[in-house]
Amino acid sequence: MTRTMSALALALMLAGAPALAQNAVPAEPVGPKLPADVRALLLKEMNAIEAATQDIMNALVRGRSDVVAEKAQAIHDSFILKQEMTEADRKALAEAAPKAFVDRDRAFHALTGDLAEAARTGDAERQRALFGEVVEACAACHERYATNRFPAFAE
C-alpha cells in the first residue's frame, strides 16, 4: 500500500511538473514580510491543509470518497486567516502579499470545493484529476511565494 501511495504522489507531482516549470519565476517570499502573529496564522492554515491533503491521498487510494469529500471541504472552508485575523492583521497581509498571491489562494480554495463535490458524487476519475491540480497549486504557490521555506524551488 505504501508503494501505491508513493507512486500516486509521484505521478501527481510529475503531472504538474511541466506547468510548474512554466511559472518558475519566484516572487519575493511573502512570509518574512508578515508580522509574527499573521505568519503564525498562515503556518497554522498551511499545516492544516498539509494534514488534510495527506488524508485525501490516503482516501483516494482506498476508494474512500466520503473521506475525500470531508477533507477537501475542510480545506475549502479553512480560511483560518480570514476567520482569526484582526483588521490590523488584514492590513499587514494586504501590504505584504501581492494580489496574485491572494488570487491564487482564492482559486486554491475553490479547487478544493470542486474536489469535495466530485467526491460527494462519487466521480473517482475527477477526484484524482482535481487532487493532482491541488498538489500542483500547492507546489506552484510555494515555488513562487515561499522559496525561503522551500529553498529547493529557488535552485
Buried (B, 14 or more C-beta within 10 A) or exposed (E): EEEEBEEBBEEBBEBBEEEBEEEEEBBEBBBEBBBEBBBEBBBBBBEBBEEBBEBBBBBBBEEBBEBBBBBBBBBBEBBBBEEBBEEEBEEBBEEBBBEEBEEBBEEBBEBBBBBBBBBBEEBBEBBBBBBBBBBBBBBBBBBBBBBBEEEEBEE
